[in-house]
Each structure stands twice: as structure tokens, then as C-alpha cells.
């Protein structure tokens, strides 16, 4: 092993344990100086999913014979998405994660160690940022050592059962479209099928609502354009116009007014439909 390569623990894989009770699952990675040289080693931690993970610190210096602990947090929103994937597909739904981390290390200049010993943390951070930009862009001959780690997500035992119990409590005593069927008399499979049916219907309503919103926006833009055309026709000077041009302008105004009326009616109808769809979506939710 080179004297300038940090020892990374864990060595190949970072594991995040997911549960409904714990927010922001955390994984700790340790970077240890091999101690075979007197040089400080600079490190930088990168990930393929920077919005999913919070890495602290993401860069720094490791003195000879010492180590640095890197805390990696999985954000709550992505944790919930992974748990939903687990509930649908089980552990195989999480086993094909493409998330990766990269630990880069290189020998740090002597001036960096003096900044660290003097406690100039902000200046050290800025200097490290500039150094990594220079090194990775080819502006420096300093060799870089890379260490890749894969990510694995696992669900804490009992989390799936707790989730299933919470979902069962959220199902009303009587389901829409089956008012004569009491939940207490339904089997687990029937409840799952009924829940899936309602969820599918809810998703269809949401899709329809989005489509109506787009249609409403198009009609609104058309209405605004028609208004501008109408106002432009009204503001044209009347001097010097022949009887033919006057007749043509009059016909154009009538046509514009008809278009304006049609678009206004279409917007009104779209608004009414949107209101009904939103009521249905709220009822389904």
C-alpha cells in the first residue's frame, strides 16, 4: 500500500439501515492515515447522489497516525421513497442501488498543515477547495488515489410490519364503491386489492387534473392574446380609412369578439371541470 493512500473503513460498501421511527439514517466512514510518512493527506468525498446524502465533512486533512470520521446522512424524503419501494417489492427493490461514493486522497502541501495547526479552518477549507480544483483539472502533477464504495439500503426488522399496521389504520371502515362490504369481514388480500384499486383511481384523477390544468393554462393564454388583438383593433386611428377598410375593420372586430366569447366560455367550462376534479381528488385522498 502506498504511504499516501488513506485506509477507508468500511472498505467496499456503505450500509444504511432504514426504519420509520428513525429520521435521517446515518452511516459513518473512517479515514485513517497509514502512518508511513510525515506528510498530511488531503481527502475529498464525492457521491453520485449529492441531493440524497449529506456528507460532513466532505473534505479535510488527516495528520500522520491519526484518522477522520465522516458522517453521511440520508435525507428523509429519499428514505421514505426507499421504504415505499421496499413495501412494494421487498428487499430486491433495494438491492440494485446505483448510488456510489468516491474517496479521493493526495499529499497535502506543508502550508496546509500549518493552517490546520493554527486553527484557521475557513482558510484551510478554501485552500483545499482550490487545491482539489487544480488537481482534478490537471493543473497539478500531484498523484490522486481513488477509492470507490457502493451503497446498500436495508430495512430494519419490524419496520415493514409497523408500516402495514399504520396503513391498515388509515383505511376507512367502509370503502367507496363497496359500501355494503365491511372492512372487518374482508381478508388481508381483499384489503390490499381494494386499497390498490382506490390508489389507482386516485392516480387517474390526479393525472386528469394535471391535464385539465394544462388545458386551462392554454385557454387562458389564448384569451389574453385575443384581448390584446381586440384592444389593438379598437386603438387604430379612424382618419383616412376608406369605406372598404372600415367595413373590413368592422368585420375583423366582430370576428375577434366572437373568438373572445368562445374562449371565455371554454375557460369557464374548464374551471368548472377543474373544481369538480379537485373535489373528487380530495374525496379520494
N, C-alpha and C positions, 0 to 999 in steps of 0.2 A: 504493500500500500504506500502511496506517495505521502510524504510528510506534510503536504498541503491539502490533503483530502479530509474533509470532516467525516467523522463516524456518525451515521444517521440511525436513530432508533425511534420507531420501528424501521426495519431495513428495506422492506419491499411494499408494504401495504398499510394504509391508514384506515382504521375501522371506526365507524360512527354508530353508536347504539341509539336507536330511535324509540321513543315512548311518548304517549300522550301526556304524561304527567311532567316530564322534564322539557323545559323550553331550551332551545339552542344547544343541541348536543355538542359536546366538545371532545376534541382529540388533542393529545399533547405529543409533540415531536421533540426529541432531544438531539442537539448537535454538539458533538464532543471533539475537542482538539486532540489529535493523536499524540501531541507532546514530543514529537521527534525533531522539532525545530523551535527557534526562539521567535519566529515571525507570528504576528497576529494573522488570523484568517478571516477574511470578509465573507459573508454569506448573503444570499438573497433567495427568498421563497416565492415561487410563482405557482399559479394554478390555471387550469383550463376553464374554470368557472369562478371568476373573481367576484361576481354578484351573489354567488351562493355561499361562499365561505369568507369569513373574516379572519385574517392572519395577523397575529400580534406577537412579537414584532416581525415584520416581513423582510427586514434586513438588519445587519448589525456586524459586530466584531466578536471573535472568540479568541481569548488570550491563551497562550500555551498552557496545557494541562487543565484547562477549565472547560465548561460546557455552557450551552444556552438552551433554554426551554422555549419552544414555540407553541403558542396556544392557537388552535384552529377551531372556530365556531361555525356550525351550520345554521343558517338563518331560519327563523321559524316558518316562514312561508314555504320554503322548499322542503322543510321537514314534513309539513302537513301534506304536501304533494306526494312525497315518497311514501308516507303512511297510507294514503289513498290508493296508490299503486299496489302496495302490499295487500290491502284489503281486497282488491280486485283479482290479483294474480298470485298472491303468496310470495314467498321468498324469491322464486325465479324472476319475478318482476323487478327485483332489486339487484340481481346478480350480474346484470350486464351493464353496469355503470361504466361510462366512459370518462368519468372525472379523474383527473390526474394532478399530481403536484410535482414540481421540479425544484430541487435544491441546488443552487449554483454556489461555488466557492472558489476563492482565489487568494493569493497572498496579498495582504494589505500593505500599503506604504507605511514607513515608520512614523510619518507625521500623523497618521490616523490613530496610532496607539497613544500618542501624546494627548490628542484631543479627548480620547476616552478616559485617560487617567486624570485629566484636569476637569472632567465633568461637563465638558462643552457638548451636550447631547444634540442640540439643534444644529450646531455647526458640523458635528460628526455625521448627522443624518443627511444634510445637504451634500457633504463631501462624498459620502457613499453613493448617493443618487447620481452625482456627476461621474463618479468613477465607473459605476455599472453601465451608464450610458456610453462612456468611452470604450470600455472593454467589450461590450456586446456589439458595438457598431464597427469594430475592427480598428479603432483608433489607438489601441494599445496592444503590445506584444505579450502581455501577461496571460499565461495559460488559465483556462477556466475548466473546472471539474463539475460535471453534471451528475445528479442522482435523481432518478425518476421513481415515483411511488404511485401505486394505484390506490383507488378508494373503494371501500366496501361498506355498504349500509346493511345493518341487521336490525331486526325489531326485537325489542326486549320481550321476554316470555311473559305472557299475560296481557300484553298491550292490545293484541287483536281481540281477545275476549272482552276486555273492557270497552273497546270501541264498538263491538257488536251489541253489548248491553245498552250503551248510550244511544245507538241507532234505534234499538227496539223501543226505548222510551219516547223517542221523537215521533213514532208512528201513531196517529190518532186512533181512537177506539173504533171508529168506523171509517172505511176508506171510500173515497169518491168513486162512483161507478159500481160499487159493491155495497151499498148501504144496508143490504139485508144480510151481509156477512160480518159477523162479529170477530174481531181480531183474536179473542181468546179461544175461538174454535178453529182457528187456522193453524196449520202446521208451519214449521220453520221454513220449509221450501216454498209454501204458498205465500208467506210473508215476504220472502226475498223476491219472488216473482212479481208480486203486487207492487212492491217498492220499486223494482226495476221498471215496471210499466209506467208508474207515475213519474219516475225520473225521466224516462224517455219522452213522455208527453210534455213535461216541464221544459226539457231542452228544445223540443219542437216549437213551443210557444216563444221561447227566447229567440230562436232563430227567426221566427216570423216577425217578432217585434223589431229585431235589428233591420230586417228587410223593409218594414214599414217606415222606420226612422230614416233610412236612406232615401226611400221614395218621397217622404215628406220634405227632406232637405232639397231634393232635386226640384220639387214643385215650388218650394219657397224661393229658390234661386231664379226659376223661370218667372215667377210672379214679380220679383224685384226688377228683372230685366224688362218685363213688359211695362211696368210702371215707368221706368226710365224712358222707354220708347214713346210712351203716351205723353209724358211731360215734354219731351223733345219736340213732338209734333205740335203741342199747344204753344210752345215758345217761339215757333218760327214766325218771322215778320210777315204781315199780310200785304205790304206795299209791293206793287209791281207784278202781282200774280195775275195771270190770265184766268178767264172763266174755266178753262180746261184744267189748269193746275189747281184751281180752287176746288173743282169737282173731284179731282184726283186726291187732294189732301183730305177732303171730307170723307171719301171712301176709305182712305187709309186710317183715319181716326175711328170710323165705325168698326173697321176690322180689328184695330187694336183694342177697342173697348170690348168687343166680343171675346177676344183672346184673354183679356184681363178677367172677365166674368167667368170664363171656363176654368182658368187656373185657380181663381179664388174658390170656386165650388169644389174643385179637386182637392185643394188644401184642406177645406172644411171636412170633406169626407175622410181624408187620410187622418186628420186629427181625431175624428170620432172613432175610427177603427183603432188608432193607437191607444185611445183611452180604454176601449173595451179589452184590448190585448193586455194592457198593463194591469187591469183588474183581474183578468184570468191568471196572469203570472203571479200576482200577489196571492190569489186564492190557492194556486198550486203550491207556492212556497210555504 
